[in-house]
Amino acid sequence: MPSETRAGLAHSPLRTRAADNPWAVLALLALGLMIAFVDRTSLSSALADPGFVREFGLTNVERGWLSSAFFWSYGLVQLPMGWMVDRYGVKRPYAICFVLWCLAAAATGLVTTLSALPLMRLLIGVTEAVVVPATYRYLANNFDETKKGTALGIFSIGGKMGPALGAPLAAWMIVTYSWQWMFIVTGLAGLLWLVPWLRLVRDDFPTPGQLAAAGRRAACVPLSNLLASPVVWGGLVNNFCYGYFTFYCMSWMPAYLVEQRGLSLKQSGLYTFFSFAGIAIVAAIAGWAADRIIARGHDAVLVRKCFVVAGFIGGTSVLLGAYAPSLPLALFWNVLSLSLLGLATANNLALCKLTLIPTQAVGLNTGLQQVATSLAGGVSASLSGWLLHVGGSYELPMLAIFGFLLTGATSTVVLMRRKWAPRADELAPEAATPAMPLPGTY
């Protein structure tokens, strides 16, 4: 290589952006997701606390609506957040939203009226909406197909360890101190994450020229192209069905273990930990295993589809727990069913948001897919509360989970096909070869 070429590379933007360690940033993104889930699921432990329920006079239906409040605002701003990170990068939008949601989570411990509780949940939902679109914007440009499953498996650990660690921690703090201190401490403690984030992640905020080029680049896959793709609709179905089960576990599992299976609040936190630790471990292993199979020359779409279907079918064993005649058997199926769903976790995320999606539209598509995920959270929390009210037990809520998981497996087989992937329009030459790297393309 000529010396002038080597010198040019040494001082080029491409060389500068390589200073980021993608695996270190991935670890921070996973930790950020874990903190987000701690803050969004801490309410579940409070809703299983008789003192909290009595203080606000909550019925089962009201508990369901309160659990769902987060997801309505979370889903509403997913598309705008995806649009934003495609154009404005990851570092600053994430940091600003992170501070706001931590403060809102802490402020939940200071409310004294029922009307203020859903207001705090709505605010947390709006600000946490940046997490997933920003993460996929980063992953799409830093990890190739043979590493995406592993990366997403690691990232998904944060989403599973959040409730796994948050549930027992929140339960312990409520029992030892109070529900007020639980919200305040868990909310403010997360702010420590900002220190490594601001130090380690490159500032990718665009100049006016980069912003214009980023807009042209993102415009080559408009929302209409995404909505015309059966793959995108299959992803929406999959993410709704997957999310329905996981958000049921986050919203109602502590209450189910206390009210129907007779565990104490501390014991319910422990078994919630086992369930979410199980799905986190299986998700990481399944993502890595799929990557290894793909690296050996097998079709990425087919490999990931097989894992997704296996995960959805394995998750249906939750229904066996609903009808289990003994506590040990019920707890066994409770933990195993969510753990088996981990076979689908990383591979479904890769399939719906990366493998079959043009890179230019990763943020926008992720925001769109997250609308389905957040809708699942809202529907799961409120519908489960209503089914519990109607049936008087948790059998009907678990039967609904069974139906949604079968729907997800069917959607994966029928709709997730390479030939139906979203179409990218022709990219203008000035957008295809910008003078400087675009935000989010490192």
C-alpha positions in Angstrom: 0.0 0.0 0.0 1.5 3.4 -0.9 2.6 5.5 2.0 0.3 8.4 1.2 -2.6 6.0 1.3 -1.6 4.6 4.6 -1.2 8.1 6.0 -4.7 9.1 4.6 -6.3 6.1 6.3 -4.5 6.9 9.6 -6.2 10.3 9.7 -9.5 9.4 8.0 -12.9 9.5 9.7 -13.1 5.7 9.1 -9.9 5.2 11.2 -11.2 7.6 13.9 -14.5 5.8 14.3 -12.8 2.5 14.7 -11.7 3.7 18.1 -15.1 2.6 19.4 -14.9 -1.0 20.7 -18.2 -2.4 19.5 -18.3 -5.2 22.1 -17.7 -2.7 24.9 -20.5 -0.5 23.6 -22.7 -3.6 23.2 -22.1 -4.4 26.9 -23.2 -0.8 27.8 -26.3 -1.1 25.6 -27.2 -4.4 27.4 -26.7 -2.8 30.8 -28.8 0.2 29.7 -31.6 -2.2 28.6 -31.3 -3.9 32.0 -31.7 -0.6 33.9 -34.7 0.2 31.6 -36.4 -3.1 32.5 -35.7 -2.6 36.2 -37.4 0.8 36.1 -40.3 -0.4 34.0 -41.0 -3.6 36.0 -40.5 -2.3 39.5 -44.2 -1.5 39.5 -45.0 -5.2 39.3 -43.5 -5.9 42.7 -45.4 -2.9 44.1 -48.7 -4.2 42.7 -48.1 -7.5 44.5 -47.6 -5.7 47.8 -50.9 -5.6 49.7 -49.9 -2.3 51.3 -49.4 -0.5 48.0 -52.7 -1.9 46.7 -54.6 -0.8 49.8 -53.0 2.7 49.8 -54.4 3.5 46.3 -57.5 1.2 46.5 -56.7 -0.7 43.4 -58.9 -3.3 41.8 -57.6 -6.1 39.6 -58.8 -4.2 36.5 -57.1 -1.0 37.7 -53.9 -2.9 38.4 -54.0 -4.1 34.8 -54.5 -0.6 33.4 -51.8 0.8 35.6 -49.4 -1.9 34.4 -50.3 -1.1 30.8 -49.9 2.7 31.0 -46.2 2.5 30.3 -46.7 0.6 27.0 -49.2 3.0 25.4 -46.8 5.9 25.5 -43.8 3.6 24.8 -45.4 2.4 21.6 -46.6 5.8 20.5 -43.2 7.3 20.1 -41.3 4.3 18.8 -41.5 5.4 15.2 -40.3 9.0 15.9 -37.4 7.6 18.0 -36.4 5.3 15.1 -36.6 8.2 12.7 -34.4 10.3 15.0 -31.6 7.8 15.5 -31.4 7.1 11.8 -30.6 10.8 11.3 -29.1 12.1 14.6 -27.1 9.2 15.8 -27.2 7.3 19.1 -25.1 8.9 21.8 -26.8 12.2 22.7 -30.5 11.1 22.2 -29.9 8.0 24.3 -28.2 10.0 27.1 -30.9 12.7 27.3 -33.7 10.1 27.4 -31.9 8.0 30.0 -31.6 10.9 32.5 -35.3 11.7 32.1 -36.6 8.1 32.6 -34.4 7.6 35.7 -35.7 10.7 37.3 -39.3 9.8 36.4 -38.8 6.3 37.9 -37.5 7.8 41.1 -40.3 10.4 41.2 -42.8 7.5 41.3 -41.8 7.0 44.9 -43.0 10.5 45.8 -46.5 10.4 44.3 -49.5 10.4 46.7 -52.5 10.3 44.3 -53.7 7.5 42.0 -53.8 10.0 39.0 -50.1 10.7 39.4 -49.0 7.0 39.1 -50.0 6.5 35.4 -48.6 9.9 34.6 -45.1 8.8 35.8 -45.5 5.5 33.9 -46.4 7.4 30.7 -43.3 9.6 31.0 -41.1 6.5 31.6 -42.6 5.0 28.5 -41.9 8.0 26.3 -38.2 8.3 27.3 -37.4 4.6 27.3 -38.6 4.3 23.7 -35.2 5.4 22.5 -33.5 2.2 23.8 -34.2 -0.4 21.2 -34.1 1.7 18.0 -30.8 3.3 19.1 -29.4 -0.2 19.8 -30.3 -1.7 16.5 -29.0 1.4 14.7 -25.7 0.7 16.3 -25.7 -3.1 15.9 -26.7 -3.0 12.2 -23.5 -1.1 11.4 -21.0 -2.8 13.6 -21.9 -6.6 13.4 -22.1 -8.8 10.4 -24.6 -11.6 9.9 -22.4 -14.2 11.6 -22.2 -12.1 14.7 -25.7 -10.6 14.9 -27.2 -13.6 16.8 -24.4 -13.5 19.4 -24.6 -9.7 19.7 -28.4 -9.8 20.1 -28.2 -12.7 22.6 -25.9 -10.6 24.7 -28.1 -7.5 24.4 -31.2 -9.5 25.2 -29.6 -10.6 28.5 -30.1 -7.1 29.7 -33.8 -7.2 29.0 -34.2 -10.5 30.8 -31.8 -9.8 33.7 -33.6 -6.5 34.4 -36.8 -8.2 35.7 -34.7 -11.2 36.9 -32.7 -9.0 39.3 -35.2 -6.2 39.6 -38.0 -8.4 40.9 -36.2 -9.8 44.0 -34.4 -6.5 44.6 -37.7 -4.6 44.5 -39.5 -7.1 46.7 -36.6 -7.0 49.3 -36.6 -3.2 49.4 -40.4 -3.1 49.8 -40.4 -5.6 52.6 -37.3 -4.1 54.3 -38.0 -0.4 53.7 -41.1 0.7 51.7 -42.4 0.9 48.2 -41.5 4.6 48.2 -37.8 4.0 48.8 -37.8 1.1 46.3 -38.8 3.5 43.5 -36.5 6.2 44.6 -33.4 4.1 45.0 -33.8 1.9 41.8 -34.5 5.1 39.8 -31.5 7.1 40.9 -29.0 4.3 41.0 -29.3 3.9 37.3 -27.8 7.3 36.6 -24.3 5.8 37.3 -24.5 4.2 33.8 -24.1 7.6 32.2 -20.4 7.9 33.2 -19.0 5.1 31.0 -21.6 5.9 28.3 -20.4 9.5 27.9 -16.7 8.5 28.1 -16.6 5.4 25.8 -19.1 6.1 23.0 -18.1 8.3 20.2 -20.1 11.5 19.7 -22.0 10.8 16.4 -24.1 14.0 16.3 -24.2 15.1 12.7 -23.1 18.3 11.0 -25.7 20.0 8.8 -24.2 18.3 5.7 -24.1 14.9 7.3 -27.7 15.4 8.5 -28.9 16.1 4.9 -27.0 13.1 3.6 -28.4 10.9 6.3 -32.0 12.0 5.4 -31.5 11.2 1.7 -30.0 7.8 2.7 -32.8 6.9 5.0 -35.4 8.1 2.5 -34.5 5.3 0.1 -36.5 2.9 2.2 -39.7 4.9 3.1 -42.3 3.7 5.6 -44.6 2.8 2.6 -42.0 0.2 1.5 -41.8 -1.3 4.9 -45.6 -1.6 5.2 -45.8 -3.2 1.8 -43.6 -6.1 2.9 -45.0 -9.3 4.3 -41.8 -9.8 6.2 -42.4 -6.6 8.2 -46.0 -7.7 9.0 -44.7 -11.1 10.0 -42.2 -9.3 12.3 -45.1 -7.3 13.8 -47.0 -10.5 14.5 -44.0 -12.2 16.0 -43.0 -9.3 18.2 -46.5 -9.0 19.5 -46.8 -12.7 20.3 -43.4 -12.9 21.9 -44.0 -9.7 23.8 -47.4 -10.8 25.1 -45.8 -13.7 27.0 -42.8 -11.9 28.3 -44.7 -8.8 29.4 -47.3 -11.0 31.1 -44.5 -12.4 33.1 -43.1 -9.0 34.0 -46.5 -7.6 34.9 -48.4 -10.5 36.5 -45.9 -13.3 37.4 -45.2 -11.9 41.0 -48.9 -11.5 41.7 -49.7 -15.0 40.2 -47.0 -16.6 42.5 -48.3 -14.8 45.6 -52.1 -15.0 45.0 -52.6 -18.4 43.3 -49.5 -20.4 44.3 -49.2 -19.0 47.9 -45.6 -17.8 47.8 -44.4 -14.8 49.9 -43.5 -11.6 48.1 -39.8 -12.4 48.5 -40.2 -16.0 47.2 -42.1 -14.7 44.2 -39.2 -12.4 43.4 -36.8 -15.4 43.6 -38.8 -17.5 41.2 -39.2 -14.6 38.9 -35.4 -14.3 38.8 -35.1 -18.0 37.9 -37.5 -17.6 35.0 -35.9 -14.5 33.5 -32.4 -15.8 34.2 -33.4 -18.9 32.3 -34.6 -17.1 29.2 -31.5 -14.8 29.2 -29.1 -17.8 29.3 -31.0 -19.7 26.6 -31.2 -16.6 24.4 -27.5 -16.0 24.5 -26.7 -19.7 23.7 -29.3 -19.9 20.9 -28.0 -16.7 19.3 -24.4 -17.9 19.4 -25.4 -21.4 18.1 -27.3 -19.9 15.2 -24.4 -17.8 14.3 -22.1 -20.8 14.2 -24.4 -22.7 12.0 -24.7 -19.8 9.6 -20.9 -19.3 9.5 -20.7 -22.9 8.2 -22.6 -21.9 5.1 -26.2 -22.5 6.0 -29.0 -20.1 5.0 -29.3 -17.4 7.7 -33.1 -17.0 7.3 -33.8 -20.8 7.5 -31.6 -21.2 10.5 -33.1 -18.4 12.5 -36.6 -19.4 11.6 -36.0 -22.9 13.0 -34.9 -21.4 16.3 -37.8 -19.0 16.4 -40.4 -21.7 15.8 -38.8 -24.0 18.4 -38.9 -21.1 21.0 -42.6 -20.3 20.4 -43.6 -24.0 20.6 -41.5 -24.5 23.7 -43.1 -21.5 25.4 -46.6 -23.0 25.1 -45.6 -25.3 28.0 -46.7 -22.4 30.2 -50.2 -23.9 30.0 -49.0 -27.1 31.7 -48.1 -24.9 34.7 -51.6 -23.4 34.8 -53.1 -26.9 35.3 -50.3 -28.3 37.5 -51.7 -30.0 40.6 -48.7 -29.2 42.9 -46.6 -26.2 43.6 -43.3 -27.7 42.6 -44.7 -28.8 39.2 -46.3 -25.4 38.7 -43.0 -23.7 39.4 -41.1 -26.1 37.1 -43.3 -25.3 34.1 -43.3 -21.6 35.0 -39.5 -21.4 34.8 -39.1 -23.9 31.9 -41.7 -22.3 29.6 -40.1 -18.8 29.7 -36.6 -20.3 29.4 -37.5 -22.2 26.2 -38.9 -19.0 24.7 -35.2 -17.9 24.8 -34.6 -20.1 21.7 -36.6 -17.5 19.8 -35.3 -14.3 21.4 -32.1 -13.3 19.6 -33.0 -15.1 16.4 -36.4 -13.4 16.1 -34.8 -10.0 16.8 -32.2 -10.6 14.1 -34.7 -12.0 11.6 -37.3 -9.2 12.1 -35.0 -6.2 12.5 -31.7 -6.9 10.9 -31.3 -10.0 8.6 -34.2 -9.2 6.3 -34.2 -5.4 6.6 -32.2 -2.9 4.5 -29.5 -1.2 6.6 -30.8 2.2 5.7 -34.1 1.6 7.4 -33.0 -0.3 10.5 -34.0 2.5 12.9 -37.3 3.2 11.3 -38.2 -0.5 11.0 -37.1 -1.2 14.6 -39.4 1.7 15.8 -42.2 0.2 13.8 -41.6 -3.3 15.2 -41.5 -1.9 18.7 -45.0 -0.5 18.3 -46.1 -4.1 18.1 -44.0 -5.0 21.1 -45.3 -2.2 23.2 -48.9 -2.9 22.1 -48.3 -6.4 23.3 -47.3 -5.0 26.7 -50.4 -2.9 27.0 -52.7 -5.6 25.8 -51.1 -8.3 27.9 -51.2 -6.3 31.1 -54.8 -5.1 30.7 -56.3 -8.2 29.1 -54.7 -10.5 31.7 -56.2 -8.3 34.4 -59.7 -8.5 32.8 -59.4 -12.3 32.2 -58.3 -12.7 35.9 -61.4 -10.7 36.9 -63.7 -12.8 34.7 -62.3 -16.2 35.4 -61.2 -15.8 39.0 -57.9 -17.5 38.4 -54.8 -17.4 36.1 -55.9 -20.2 33.8 -57.6 -17.9 31.3 -54.6 -15.5 31.1 -52.2 -18.4 30.4 -54.6 -19.9 27.8 -54.4 -16.6 26.0 -50.6 -16.9 26.0 -50.8 -20.4 24.5 -52.9 -19.0 21.6 -50.6 -16.1 20.9 -47.4 -18.3 20.9 -48.9 -20.7 18.3 -49.8 -17.6 16.2 -46.2 -16.5 16.4 -44.9 -19.9 15.2 -47.3 -19.9 12.3 -46.3 -16.3 11.3 -42.7 -17.3 11.3 -43.2 -20.2 8.9 -45.5 -18.4 6.5 -44.4 -14.8 6.3 -40.6 -14.6 7.1 -39.2 -15.2 3.6 -36.3 -13.5 1.9 -38.3 -12.8 -1.3 -40.7 -10.7 0.7 -38.1 -8.5 2.3 -38.7 -4.7 2.1 -37.5 -3.0 -1.1 -34.9 -0.2 -1.1 -35.4 2.5 -3.7 -32.4 3.7 -5.8 -30.1 5.8 -3.7 -29.1 9.2 -5.0 -25.3 9.4 -5.8 -24.7 12.3 -3.4 -26.2 10.3 -0.6 -24.4 7.1 -1.5 -20.9 8.7 -1.3 -21.0 11.3 1.4 -17.8 13.3 2.1 -18.0 12.4 5.8 -19.4 9.2 7.5 -23.0 9.5 8.4 -24.1 9.2 12.0 -24.8 5.6 12.8 -22.9 4.2 9.9 -19.7 3.3 11.8 
